């Protein structure tokens, strides 16, 4: 004897092995044995065999007219066998009874289940609504399939093109467009971004990279609202110091400049002059809200997204030849030992003599020319004393650190000679040593300012935002803790208030310390234990990391373009570890499969087989190790 029963929401048939009042032991066609409750059985039968019954019933069910079944079914609840008898005009065979049950069960829009083998026809209005929904779903499924077929054929449907950006950034996974894209990706074995790029949703990978970043982080665009900057009408003393700034040729937000005066006793009076937007961009002002939303300028080769609006930058950037308000740190120091004898911070106005640029000076400003008073050196009267003290300050920090800083690695500046949104724009990679004298000199005085200004805040009990490193861990906090890697007792970013929000916050606090002294902690914009400082730290850390990641990705993209533009197919690299290498002619790090185990620093030759501008990956093949040349016999 066989049984037709319901199990886990579907119908099955099997051979009865044994039974009790409450259950049956059943064997399926596959030989699997299971115990089913008698309450789940619908009917028993002697023929045909279960497999045949299920096959014949499924075929017969498809032939049953649902609309006719609904019309002839009782309006109240009914038993399926009774309806089967009425429909077929005779006592139903096992196949007919199973077919009717399958048809009723598979049409919930027409028949609502009310128990084992019992159903109720849907009311006319509910049926009409359900059928309309089914028809709509069918049309959607057909539309989706049409889009999938188009994408598989290499064409981009207009509705998918219009939604392309949102499909990558924040997709609505219930939308037809997403379902179609997801199905097409599964069919073609491609990721959504790659498929959309190949279909022309963006003209090239560069556009996709930028649009994805902007849509995620600047959904309302990068333009600032048109706000009028409050006039700056404070009377500040005018410095008579000879002041210069030193920056890259592409820098437009000039935050800092330096001055130096040789004193009669052989000591030096050095000034570190920092732009003071904090005098006008005050806490909770509209300009503050704009800066806090961005937290930092976003940099990328050939382009940037500034933290501050143009009118703030124009008002406070230390452009040569005009009076600008600054926060100045003056130190009197011994250039032989680096000892700082005294320091003073003041608000004042300065006029920068000239905005010097690395590309104009780096070749001439060498350690040799700085050390030789007779050597020809532009701005030598200004550079030489600054350099001498910078060396002494660096030596002091090295004593604290216990080891010299590693500045031997070559870094690269990126210059695009054209539109930064065009991948065919020529890109130049200009190598620069991290230990170039001008770099080291400027960096040393920025470290000095960030150290001493952090100490000034701490001394006055005014909270600030500090960067510290202890036991190898770098973190930001409101506590003046040592930065072991730099070798200073505290370090508060303060020298880039036009480009970093943390520096702007610290500038507000420094202005309060300068103007109010010991009572500054009572009037500073941020009071001790202000929870908002911690919120700024958390937001800044996350956003600064996101900006840095994007900058790194864009630099890697333009490195790949540089390789392509210069038709570089073979190159030299140096082993970092295992199969990871760094190129010798570009700031590129990549893995090379199949490379033998070599010591760190080993020079190797690589063939560049291909590159992917979307994933930013390189395909390289190891050619061989480059061994140092051995001199022959003379």
N, C-alpha and C positions, 0 to 999 in steps of 0.2 A: 504494500500500500504506500502511496505517496501523499505528500502534504504540500499545500501552497500556503505560504506564510509571509509575514512582514518582519523584516529585520533591519534595524538601523535606517528606517525611512525608505526602504526599497522592498520590492517583492522578490521572493525566492521560492524555489521548489526543491524538494529533496525526498530521499527514501527514508521511511520510518523504520528505525531499528528496534525501538522499544518505546513504551509510553506508560505514563501514570496519569492519575487524575489531574495533576497540575502541570506536567511537562512532557515533552517528547524528546527522544534521542534521535537526531536526524543526521544522515550522511549526504553530503552534497555530491555533485557530479565529479568534483575533483578528488573526492575521497575524504575530505575534511569532515570530521564529526563535530557536532555542536548540540548543545542543549537549548531548547527553546520553550518558552512558556506557552501553555495551551491558549492563553488569552491572545497570543499573537498569531494563532493559526486561523486561516480563513475558510479553507475547505480541504477535504481529502479526496483523492481520486485514484483510480486503478490504472488508467491509461489516458494518454500516452505516457512515455517515460518523462521525467522532469525536464531534461534538456530539450526534448522535442516540444513539450508543452510551452516552455518559456519562449522558444523561438517562434512557434506558430502564433502564440498569444500576442507577442510584440508586433508581429506582422499584421494580425487582424486588428489590433488596437488602432493602428494608423489609419485603417479604412473606416473607422467609426466616425460618423458625422457629429461633431460636438454640438453644433447649433441645434440639430434635430434632437439629440439626446437631452439638451437643456430644455427644449420646448415640450418634450413629452414626459419629462420627469415630474413627479409630484412636487407641489410647491413647498411642502414641508419636508422634514427629514425622511429619508427612505433608506431601505437596505439595498445594497447593490444587487443581490440575487433577484429581488422582486423586480427591479428595473430591467435586469437582464431578461427575465421571463417576458416582460411586456415588450421589450425592444425586439427580441428574436422571435416572439410568438410561440415559444415552446420552452420547456425546461432546458436551461442552458447547459451545453456540454462544458466539461472542465476548461477547454480552450476558450470557449465563448465567455465563461464567467471570469476567467483570468484576464482576457482581453478587455472586458468592460471595466474591471477594477483598475487595470493599468491606465485606461483612458480617463477615467474619473480622477484618479490620483494625479495624473500628469497635467490636469487642467484646473489649477486652483482658481483661475479667474472665473470659470463657469460653475465649479462645484466646491463648496466649502466642506471640509472634512468635519465630522461630528463624532467620530468614534470608529471602532473596528468595523470596517465594511459599511459604514453609514455616512451619508453625505446629505448636503442641502444645496439646492440650486441657488446661485447668487441672485439677489434682487435685480431687476432690469437696470435701474440707474447705476448700481455698483458694477454690474457687468459691463455696461457701456463705458464707464470710466476706466475699468480695468483693460478693456479691449483697446481703448484709445491709448492708454499707457503702453500696452504691448506693441501697438502699431508704431508709436513714437520710438520705442526702444529698438524695434526692428529697423526703422528708417535710420536711426543713429548708428546701428551696427553696420548697415549697408554703407552709410557715409564714411564711417571709420575705415571700413575695409577698402573703400574707394581711395581714401587718402593713403592707406598702407600700400596699396598697389602702385599708386603714383610715386611714392617715395622709393619703393623698390625698383621702379623703372627709371629713377634718377631725376624726377621732377618734384619741385617743392610746392605743395598746395598752398594757395594764398592764405587760408585761415591758419595754417601752421606757421607760415612766414610772419604773419602779423603777431602771433603769440610767441615767437621764437625766444625772445629775451626772457619772458616770464617762465617759459617752459624749462629754462636752465636755472634761473635764479630762485624762484619760489613757485614751483608748478602746482596747479590744482589737479591732483591725481584723479579726481572724479570727472574732469573735463574730457570731452571727446578728443580734443587736440592731443592731450597727454596720452590717452589710451591708444590713439593711433600711432603717435610717435614711439611709445613704448613697444607696441607690437612690431613696428617697422624695425626698431633697433634689435629686437629679439630675432626677427626674421633674417636680418642682414649681419648680425653679430657685431654691431657697432655701438659705441656709447652715444647718448643723445647729442653731446656737443660736437662730436666728430661727424655724425650724420648730417646735422643741420649745417655745419660748415661746408661739407662736401656738396650739399644741395644748394648752397648759395645764400643762406640766411645772412651771412656776413661775407664781405668781399675777400677777406683773408683772415688768417689766424690772429694777426695783430689787432684787428677790429674786434674780434671775439674776446680776446684777453681784456682789452680796455672796457668794452661794454659790460662784460660780466662784473668787473671790479666796480665800475661806476654805478651800475644798477643795484649792486649789493650795498655799496657804501654811500652813494650819493643819488638816491632815487629821485630827488627833486632837482638834480642838476648841480653843477659846481659854481654857478653864478651866485654872487652875494646880492642881497636886497640893497636897494639904493638908500643908504643911510648917510646923513650928514654928520661928519665928525665934529664934536664940540670944539670950539676954538680954544687954543692953549694960550692963556694970557698971564701966566705966572712969570714973575721977574726972577730970573736965575742969573748968577754971575757968569761971565764969559771967560773961558779958559784961554790963556795965551800960549799953551803948549803947542809944540810942533807935532801934529798927529797925522798918522797914515793908517789906512786899513789894508789888509792883504787877503785876497779872496781869489777863487777861481773866476775865470773870465765870464762864466755864465751866471754868477751870483748877482741877484738883484735886490735881495733882502740883506743889506749890509748891517749886521748886528753889532760888530765890535771893531775897535781900532786901538792903536797903541801909541804912546808917547814916551820919551825918555829924556832926562836931563842929567848931565854929569855934575855932581856937586863938588865943591872945592876940596873936601876931605877924601875924595876918591870913591865915595859911594854914589849910587845911582838913585834917581827918583823916577820910577816907572809909573805910567798911568795906563790903566786898562779901562777903556771907555765903552760903555754898552748902551745901545739905543734904549730909550725909556718910554715905550708905548704905555707902560703902566700908569703914567701921569694922566692920560686921557681915557684909555681903555680900563675902566674901573670895574670892580667886582659887581656882578649882576646887571651891568649895563647891557644894552643891545649888542654892542661890539664884543663884550665878554661872552655872551651867549653864542655868538657866531664862532669865536675862537674855541670855546669849550666843546662845541659840536664836532670840531675837526681835530683838536688836540695837538696837531702837528701838521706842518707842510708835507705834502706827499710828493716825493721825488721820483722821476723816471727819466731815462735818457731823452734829452731834447725837450722835456716838458716838465711841468710841476703843477700841483694844485695848492695854492697858498693857504696858510691857516688864517691870515688876516686879509681883509679887503685891501684893494689897491690904495685907497685914500689913507689908510693907516700906515701902510708901507711907505708911501710917498712922504708922509708927514714925519716919520721917525727914522727911516733908513739913513745911515751915515754917509750920504752922498757928498762927494767933495764940493767945497766952495760955498756951502751954506750953513747957517747956524741951525743946530739941532739940539734938543735937550737930551742929556745922557745921565746915566748913573755911573760915576767914575770911582774907581779904586786907585788910590795913590799909595805906593809903597816906597819906603827908603830901604835899600838893601845893599849889602856888601857883595860886589860882583865876584870877589875871590872865593867867598865861602857860601854864598847863597843865603846868608842869614838876613832875615827881614827884621830890621830894627824898629820900624814903626809903620803903621798903615792908617789910612783915612778914607772914608767913603763920603762922597758928596754928590748932590744934584747940581748940575751946571749946564751951560751951553758950550758947545765946541764947534770949531770949523775944521773939518778934515782937509788937509792940504791936497791929498791925492789918494784916489782909490787904486792901489797897486794890485797887479794881477800876476798869478803864478806863471802863466805862460810867457809873460814878459821878463820875469826875473829869475826863474829857476835855473836856467842855464848859466847865469852869471853869478848867482849867489851860491857859492860852494863853501865847504868847510875851509878849504885852502884860502880862498879870497877873503873870507871873514876873519881868518886868523892872521893874515899878513897885512899890516897897516899900510904897506906901500903898494899893495895890489889895487888895480882899478876896480872899484865897486860902486855901482849906483846906490845912492842913499846910504853910503857907508857910514857917515857920521851918526846915522840913526840905527842902522842895522848892527854895527859891531858891538856897541855897548849892550844892546838888547840880547844879542847872541851870547855874549860872555856871561851875563847873569843867568840866561836860560840854561846854559850848560851847568852852572853851579847849582841851580834849583833842581835840575834833573838828577845831578849826582847825589843831592840830599835825599831825594825820593828813592833812588837806587839803594842807598844805605838802609832805608826803612824797609824796602821790599826784600833786600838781601840778594838781589840779582838784577842784572840790567834788563831793560825792556827789549823785546824782540821786534825790531822795526825793519828787518831786512827784506821782508816780502814786498814784491812789486805790486802796486795797485794801478788801476786803470781809470782814466777819465773817459767818459763817452761823449762824443760830439756828433750831432746829426746835422748834415749840411743840406737842410731842406725841411719839408713837412714831417713832423714826428708821427703823423698818422698814416704815412705812406711807407709801406715796407721796402720800396725801392729807393728810398732816400739813402744816399751814401752815409755810412757810419764810420767814424774814426775812433780807434782805440789808442789812447795816448798813455803810455806807461809812465808811472811816477813812483819813485821810491818813497815808502812810508817814512824813511828817515831823512828825507830832503830837509836841509837846514831851515828853510822858511816854514815848512810844516811843523817841524819840531819846536821852533821858536814860538810860533803863534799858539800851538797846543800847550806849551809850558805856561804861558801867561793866562790862558783860559783855565787851566788846572789851578793855578795860583788864586785866581779870582773866585772860582767855585769853592775852593777850600776856605779862603779867608772870609768870604761872605757867608758860607755855612756856619763858620765859627762866630761871626757877628750875630747872626740870628740866635744861635744857641746861647751866647753870652747874655743877650737881652731877654731871654725867655720867650722869644717870638717863634711860634711853630713854622716850620718850613718843610719842603719835600726834599729828602736826601736820597742819594744812591750810595749803598754800602756794599762791601764784599768782605765776608768773613767765612773762613773754612771753604773757600771756593764758591760760595753761593752769593750771587748778586741779587739785591732786592731794593725796592724803594720803600721808604718809610718816613715817618715824621720825626725820627730820632737821629741825632748827630752821632753816627757810628763810623768806625774806620772803614776806609776803602783800601784793602790790603794790596790789591793788584796795582793801584795807582801809587800807594805809599803816602796817603794823607790821613789825618785824623778824622776828617769829615769832608763830604763832597756834595754840594747842592747845585744842581744845574741852574745857572743864572745868567749865562752869557748869550743866549739866543732867544730873547723874548718875542721876536717877530716870527719865529719859526717853530717854537715849542711852547705848549701851554704851561708845562711845569715851570719853565723859566719865567713866564709872565706872573704866575702865582708867587714865586719866590721874590720877584721884583716888587710886587705890592708890599710884601712883608719887609723887604729891605728899605723901601721908601719910608715905611712907618718907623723902622729902627733909626734911620738917619734923621727924621724930623722930630721924633719924640723921645729918643734915648731910652732911659730906664722905664718910662711909662708906655713904651711902644706896645707891649703885650696887651694893654687895655684898649688900645685904639686900632690895632692892626686889623685888616679885613678878615683874617682868620685868627680866632682866639685859640688858646691852648685846648687840646682835645676836641677840636671842631670836627664833627663826623664827616663834613663835606670834604675835608682834605683826604680822608681815606677813600671816599667815593671817587675823587679825582685820580688818586693813585691807581685804583683798580681799573678805571676806564682807560687811563693813559697807557698802562702796561699792555692791555689787550689791543688797543687801537694802534699803538706804536709798532707792535709786532705785526699787525695786519698790513700796515703801510710798508714796513721793511720787507715783508714777504712779497708784496706786489712789486716793489722796486727791484728786488732780486730776480723775480720772474721776468720783468721787462729787460733787465740787463742781460739775462741769459738769452732772451729772444734776440736781442740785437747782436749778441755774440754769434749766434747761429747765422744771422743775416750777414755779418761780417765775413764769416767763413765762406758763405755762398758767393758774396760779392767779389771776394778775392780768389775764388776758385781754389780754396785750400783743400786738398785731398790727402795730403800727408803732413804730419806734424810731429813735434817733439813734446813729450810730457814727462812729468816727474811723479814717481810713485809716492802716494800718501800712506796707504796701507792696503794690503791684500790686492784687490783688483781696482782700487780707487786711485785715480791719477788727476793731476792738475796740469793743464796745458801750459807750455812755456811762452806762448805768444798771445794768449788771451785769458781773461779771468773765467775760465771754464773748468769745472770739476765733473768727471764722469767715470762710469764704471766700464771696464773692458773685459768682456767675457773671454775665458781661455788664456788669460795672461798668467805666466808662471809666477811663483812666489819670489818676490824680489825685495831687497832692503829699501827702507824709506829713503827717498831722495834719488833713487836710481833713475837715470835718464833712459827713456824708451821711445822708440819710433812707432807711430800709429798710422794706419790707413783709416781715413774717414769714409765710411761706406754710405752713410745716409744720415738724415736728421729729420726730426718731427717737430714742426713749429707749433703744434698744438700742445703736445705733451712735453715739449722742450727737452726731448731726449736725443742723444747722439748714438749712432751705431758705429763703433770703432773696432778695428781688428789690430791685434798686437803683431808688429812686424819683427821687432827684435830690440835687444838691449844696446844702448849706445855706450861703448866703453871709452874711457878717457884715452886720448892719443898718447902714445909712448914715443918719446924722442929717439931718433935713430943715431947711429954712431957718426961722429963728425970727422 
